Amino acid sequence: MRHAVMVLVAIEAVLLVLGVARLKLGGARSDLAGQGLGYAYVAIGVAAALLLMAPAFALAYFNKLLWLALGLVAIAGFFVLAAVASSL
């Protein structure tokens, strides 16, 4: 389970990087208000996901409270999904 949590954190980190890169390089196909809202959703999603993924990775790395680490990664997945979806 330790490795599963670490793999999930890595997958979510890659998705966050791809979402931010997509927004920065591709730009939003909307007016300025829509672009600003997209940037805000991505920023909030990235911040919230990282706040949950960092302790989850630390818990898995030290092999402590793996059920909590898995729960944190699952919750962070919702924020990652929101960040990636709003970068499209």
For each residue, the residues with C-beta under 8 A, 3 or more apart:
1: 4 5 66 70
2: 5 6 60 61 63 66
3: 6 7
4: 1 7 8 70
5: 1 2 8 9 56 57 59 60 66 69 70 73
6: 2 3 9 10 57 60 61
7: 3 4 10 11
8: 4 5 11 12 70 73 77
9: 5 6 12 13 53 56 57 60 73
10: 6 7 13 14
11: 7 8 14 15
12: 8 9 15 16 49 53 73 76 77 80
13: 9 10 16 17 53
14: 10 11 17 18
15: 11 12 18 19 80 83 84
16: 12 13 19 20 45 46 49 50 80 83 84
17: 13 14 20 21
18: 14 15 21 22 84
19: 15 16 22 23 42 45 46 80 83 84 87
20: 16 17 23 24 42 46 83 87
21: 17 18 24 25
22: 18 19 25 26 87 88
23: 19 20 26 27 28 38 39 42 87
24: 20 21 27
25: 21 22
26: 22 23
27: 23 24 35
28: 23 34 35 38 39 87
29:
30: 33 34 35 38
31: 34 35
32: 35 36
33: 30 36 37
34: 28 30 31 37 38
35: 27 28 30 31 32 38 39
36: 32 33 39 40
37: 33 34 40 41 86
38: 23 28 30 34 35 41 42 86 87
39: 23 28 35 36 42 43
40: 36 37 43 44
41: 37 38 44 45 82 83 86
42: 19 20 23 38 39 45 46 83 86 87
43: 39 40 46 47
44: 40 41 47 48 79 83
45: 16 19 41 42 48 49 79 80 82 83 84 86
46: 16 19 20 42 43 49 50 79 83
47: 43 44 50 51
48: 44 45 51 52 76 79
49: 12 16 45 46 52 53 76 79 80 83
50: 16 46 47 53 54
51: 47 48 54 55
52: 48 49 55 56 72 73 75 76 79
53: 9 12 13 49 50 56 57 72 73 76
54: 50 51 57 58
55: 51 52 58 59 69 72
56: 5 9 52 53 59 60 68 69 70 72 73 76
57: 5 6 9 53 54 60 61 69
58: 54 55 61 62
59: 5 55 56 62 64 65 66 68 69 72
60: 2 5 6 9 56 57 63 66 69
61: 2 6 57 58
62: 58 59
63: 2 60 66
64: 59
65: 59 68 69
66: 1 2 5 59 60 63 69 70
67: 70 71
68: 56 59 65 71 72
69: 5 55 56 57 59 60 65 66 72 73
70: 1 4 5 8 56 66 67 73 74
71: 67 68 74 75
72: 52 53 55 56 59 68 69 75 76
73: 5 8 9 12 52 53 56 69 70 76 77
74: 70 71 77
75: 52 71 72 78 79
76: 12 48 49 52 53 56 72 73 79 80
77: 8 12 73 74 80 81
78: 75 81 82
79: 44 45 46 48 49 52 75 76 82 83
80: 12 15 16 19 45 49 76 77 83 84
81: 77 78 84 85
82: 41 45 78 79 85 86
83: 15 16 19 20 41 42 44 45 46 49 79 80 86 87
84: 15 16 18 19 45 80 81 87 88
85: 81 82 88
86: 37 38 41 42 45 82 83
87: 19 20 22 23 28 38 42 83 84
88: 22 84 85
